[in-house]
């Protein structure tokens, strides 16, 4: 099994003056099989697919998304069971920043690869 290599780039956060939004670009090459780490947070979160296809399972449903489509995780809904269907993935994460949530685990906060 090939190790997932992730590249993150923060596009908007507190350092840019945003008070309630965080946006980052993620590129996975290779994407690997997906994620199994379930979590929930007060923040609302959107994943907008730029390249690749994936399935996201949460709240009893599975959503298959590809380029130009998104998946929305409402506040306090356990999510992140994900299966990548293509060898490469590129997507935007758009998330609110809520006072009681831990920092988003992306961008400068996470080093992988």
Wavefront OBJ file of the C-alpha trace (Angstrom):
o trace
v 0.000 0.000 0.000
v 1.405 3.367 -1.063
v 1.773 6.056 1.616
v -0.471 9.101 1.202
v 1.491 12.304 0.533
v -0.362 15.466 1.515
v 0.452 19.048 0.591
v -1.530 21.797 2.325
v -1.627 25.501 1.614
v -3.571 27.882 3.804
v -5.435 30.436 1.683
v -7.379 32.257 4.384
v -7.157 32.204 8.184
v -6.600 34.462 11.200
v -3.174 35.445 9.880
v -4.934 36.914 6.814
v -7.427 38.803 8.991
v -10.311 36.326 8.813
v -12.342 36.163 12.018
v -14.728 33.282 11.254
v -13.374 31.477 8.156
v -10.519 29.142 7.356
v -9.810 28.009 3.784
v -7.045 25.701 2.654
v -6.052 23.847 -0.487
v -5.096 20.181 -0.137
v -3.357 18.064 -2.756
v -2.927 14.317 -2.205
v -0.569 12.489 -4.573
v -0.908 9.623 -4.121
v -4.258 9.954 -2.395
v -4.150 6.561 -0.715
v -7.284 4.693 0.310
v -8.932 7.421 2.378
v -9.478 8.450 5.989
v -11.100 6.605 8.834
v -10.535 9.114 11.648
v -14.019 10.055 12.820
v -14.443 13.401 14.560
v -16.948 16.178 15.152
v -16.589 19.892 15.836
v -18.746 22.940 16.267
v -17.475 24.353 12.975
v -19.369 23.945 9.731
v -17.134 22.512 7.021
v -17.262 22.156 3.236
v -14.962 20.120 1.007
v -15.068 21.359 -2.601
v -13.478 18.929 -5.069
v -11.163 20.379 -7.716
v -9.633 17.117 -8.987
v -10.408 13.449 -8.284
v -13.361 11.552 -6.851
v -14.202 10.431 -3.342
v -16.965 8.971 -1.194
v -17.759 10.522 2.188
v -19.937 8.548 4.611
v -21.593 10.266 7.580
v -25.015 10.596 9.213
v -26.075 7.278 7.688
v -25.494 8.279 4.037
v -22.688 8.046 1.485
v -21.979 10.967 -0.839
v -19.925 10.470 -4.010
v -18.367 13.728 -5.227
v -16.082 14.765 -8.072
v -14.762 17.971 -9.656
v -17.080 20.932 -9.194
v -19.034 19.208 -6.402
v -18.910 19.556 -2.641
v -19.797 17.800 0.555
v -21.066 19.746 3.592
v -20.493 18.662 7.192
v -22.948 20.416 9.527
v -21.916 21.548 12.976
v -21.411 18.722 15.524
v -21.972 15.897 13.002
v -19.438 13.056 13.235
v -17.693 12.708 9.881
v -14.528 11.834 7.914
v -15.087 8.238 6.850
v -13.692 8.779 3.355
v -12.729 6.569 0.431
v -10.645 8.067 -2.375
v -11.613 6.688 -5.778
v -8.791 8.239 -7.827
v -4.999 8.183 -7.395
v -4.818 11.984 -6.954
v -7.085 14.377 -5.059
v -7.157 18.166 -4.990
v -9.758 20.039 -2.955
v -10.565 23.135 -0.949
v -11.620 22.941 2.689
v -13.781 25.848 3.827
v -14.505 25.847 7.535
v -15.833 28.217 10.128
v -13.598 28.924 13.117
v -15.498 28.447 16.346
v -14.237 29.449 19.817
v -14.577 26.002 21.413
v -12.999 24.002 18.564
v -9.404 22.858 18.340
v -7.359 24.435 15.565
v -7.956 22.978 12.134
v -5.478 20.142 11.499
v -4.145 21.504 8.225
v -1.811 24.007 6.657
v 1.059 24.955 8.939
v -0.508 22.909 11.740
v 0.211 19.559 10.051
v 3.367 18.282 8.386
v 3.081 15.086 6.337
v 4.826 13.443 3.447
l 1 2 3 4 5 6 7 8 9 10 11 12 13 14 15 16 17 18 19 20 21 22 23 24 25 26 27 28 29 30 31 32 33 34 35 36 37 38 39 40 41 42 43 44 45 46 47 48 49 50 51 52 53 54 55 56 57 58 59 60 61 62 63 64 65 66 67 68 69 70 71 72 73 74 75 76 77 78 79 80 81 82 83 84 85 86 87 88 89 90 91 92 93 94 95 96 97 98 99 100 101 102 103 104 105 106 107 108 109 110 111 112 113
